[in-house]
Amino acid sequence: MMSVAIVVLTYSRVHLLRQCYEGVLARTSPLTSEIVIWDNASTDGTAPYLDSLADTRVRVVHNSENIGQNAYAEAFKLATATHLIELDDDVIDAPPSWDETLLSAFGKLPEIGFLAADLEDNPHDVAAHVRHHVRPHLYQPGEENGVRLLYGPTGGGCAMTSRELYDLVGGFPQKRGRTFYLEDAAYIKRIEKLGYRAAVLRDLRVTHAGGPYYAPFTPEKEAYWAAVERHEQRRNAVKRLLLALPFARRLNARFRWVQEPLR
């Protein structure tokens, strides 16, 4: 019988975690049998809030230190369900039985190993702003076995994989000494080596509340994205130099070797 385990990592933003539980976790179907909430040594009111939850499906881990994204691998070791969902603690709203919607679609997609919910167009959320207004062109609609999908960058804010595939590829990677990195992107690379793909489910949208409007970034997260921005700026500078050459621009327009940088 199919079942679902959800893992949530949290660190010192109980105001969002509370909304995540009430607006997302509490709206799951009976298919969700396990909810593991890993507290990365929060210093606010997270611990007492978690201890107050009466939901018998919830297993709380109060870790003694903040190990960041590395906690996904540790938390999923505690789950036994056939299907696994990683859920950000700043996903604050989802439709009723959203987990069943995700599981039903996943079961119809034998070539998709990582299926994510789409994001509502929340103007205050950084990820939603990029998805809907900065780079919407990166998402191409498609359909497989009656399931409407979007092909493009797939994040792990609310995403499912199977326990079988998860164990086969060695689960989420860990990077000791780092609390923030893109564990979802690394996992997708692992499953792609076995011929599986990632996609976004068009018919399921959740509300993500990420970015400084809702809570300050941790220093580790700020440093990570600053490094990504510097790398992107260097790449774009090289692209502009190449595309300044007339013959290069003509050839690129035909063969699409590189995407022209955003202005």
N, C-alpha and C positions, 0 to 999 in steps of 0.2 A: 504494500500500500504506500502511495506517495505521501510524503509529509514535508514540512518546511521548517527550517531553523533560521532565525534571523539574528545576526550579530551587529551590535551597535557599540562603537567606541565613543567615549566621551571624556572631555577634559574641561572642567571649570567653566561651564556655561549652562547651568541648571535651568535658566529661563528658556533656552531652546530645547533642552532635553525633555522638559515637562511638556512642551507642545508636541515634540516628537512622539512621546508616549500617548498623549491624549488624542492627537490628530492622525496618527499613523499606526502605531503598534496596537492600540486599542481597537482599531478598525479592521484587524485581520480576521480571516475566516477560521473555522475550526481546523483547517489544514495546517496552520502554524501551531506546532506542538512545543517548540522551544524558542525562547528569546534570551540570548546571552548579552548582557550589558556589561561592558568592561570599562571600569572607571580607572583612568590613567592617573591616579593620585591627585584628584581634583582638590582645590583649596577653597572652594566656595561651599554652597549648600548641597552639592551633588550627592554626597554620601548619605546624609539623612533622608533626602528625597527618595533615593533608590531603596533604602531600607524600609520606607513606608509603603512601598508598592505591595499590594495583596494578590497580585496576579500569580497564580501557581505555575504559569509557564515561564516566568522570568527567573533567570539565574544571574545573580549579581556577582561580579568579581571586583573586589576593591584591591587593586594592585598597589604595591608599596612605592612604585616609581613610575614616571611617565615614559613608557617605551614607544609611544606614538603608534604609527601604522604597523609596527612589528606585532602589535597585539592582535591583529586579525588572525594570523597563523595560530597564535596561542588560543584564542577564543574559539575558533572553528574546531579545534581538537576536542572541545567539550561538547560539541553537538553531534547528534546521531541521525538526524533526518536525511531523507533521500535527496533533498534539494536545499541549497544554501542561498541566503540573501545577505549581502552586505548593505547596511543602511547607515547613512550619515546621521549624526544626532541633530543636524540642522535641517533635515527634511521634516517639515512641520505639518503637512496636510496631505492627505491622500484619500481617494474615494473608498467607500466601504468594500471590503473583500478584495482589496487591491492585490494581495498576495495570491489569491486564487486566479485572478486575471493574468498575472505574470506566469504562474505555473501552467495554466491551460495553454497559453501561447508557447511557452518553452517546450512543452511536450509535443507540439506540432512541428518543431524546427530541429530536425536531427543534425543539421550542419551548423547550428548556432550554439556556441558553448558559453556565451556570456550575453545575457539579455537584460537591458536596462530600461527603466521607465523614462519617458520623456519628461521635460520640465515645463511647468506652467511659466508663462511670460511674466515673471515677477520683476518689476523695474528696479527693486532694491537689491536683487541677488546678482552677484558677479557672474556666476556660471550661466544663469538664465539670460542675462544681457548679452553675453558672448554668443550663446546658442541661437538667440532669436534676432539679434540686431548687428552683431559684429561679423559673425561667420555663418550665417544661415545657409550660404551657398555650399558649404561643405557637406550638407546632408542631402542625400538623394533618396526619394521615396521608392519603395518597392513592395512586393508582396510574395510570400512563400507559403504554400499550403493554406491559403485563406487568411494568413496573418499579415497585417499591414505593418511594414517596418520602415525605419530610416537607417540608411547606411552612412556612417560618418564617425567622427570622434565619439567614443562611447565611454562614459565615466561610470564610476562605481557608487554614485550617490544613493542609488536604489537599484540594485542589479542582482540577477540570479545566475547561478551555475548549478551543475549537478554534483552531488557528492562523489559519484563515480569518476567524473572528469577531474574534479578537484584533487582527488587522491592520485589519479594517474599522472598528473603533471607536477605533483609535489606541492600543491596548494599555493597560497600567497607567499611571495618571497619576503625574506627578512633582511634588513640592513642594520646590523648592530651599530649602535652609536649614533644613529639618525632617527629622529622622531617624525620627520615628515618627508615623504617621497610618494610617487604615484604608484602605489601597489597594484591598483587596478590595471594600469597600462602594462606593468610588468607581467601580470597574470595573463592578460590578453596575448602578449607575445608568446607566452608558454603554450597556450592552447592553439595558437596559429601554427606552431611547428607541427602539430598533429592534424592540421587540416580543418580546424574549427574556426569559426568567425564570431565577431561581436556585432551586435546591432541594437537599435533602440526600438522599443515597441510604441508605435504611433498612437495606439488606442488606450494608453495609460499615461497620465500625467500626474506628477506630484509637485508640491511646492517646496522649493529649496530656499533656505534663508541664510546664505553664506555671504561673507564679506564684512567690511567694517561698519556697515549700517547696523548690523545685528550684534556683532561681537568683534573685538580686536583680533587681528591675526597674532599667532604666537611668533616669537622671534625666529624660530626655525622655519616656519612657513613663509614668513616675509623674505628670509634669506634665500629660500629655494626659488620663489617666484622672481626675485630680483635677478638671480643667476639665469633663469630661463629667459627673462626679458633681455638681458645683455647678449645672450647667445642668439636670440631672434634678431636683434638689431644688427649683429655682425653678419648673419646670414642674409638679411635684407639688403645690407650695403653691398655685398658681393653680387646679389641678384640684380640690383640696379645698375651696377657697373657692366655686367654682362648684357643686360637688356638694352643698354644705351647704344650698343652696336646694332646697326640696322639689320644686318644679316641674321644676327642672333635673335632679334625680336621676331623676324619673319618665320624663322625656323621654329621658334618656341610656340608661336601662334598656331603652327601646323601640328607639331608633335606633342606639345604640352609637357616639355621636359621638366619645367619648373613653374610654380605658380607665382604670378607677379605679386610682389610684396604689397601689403596694405599701406596706403599713404597716411 
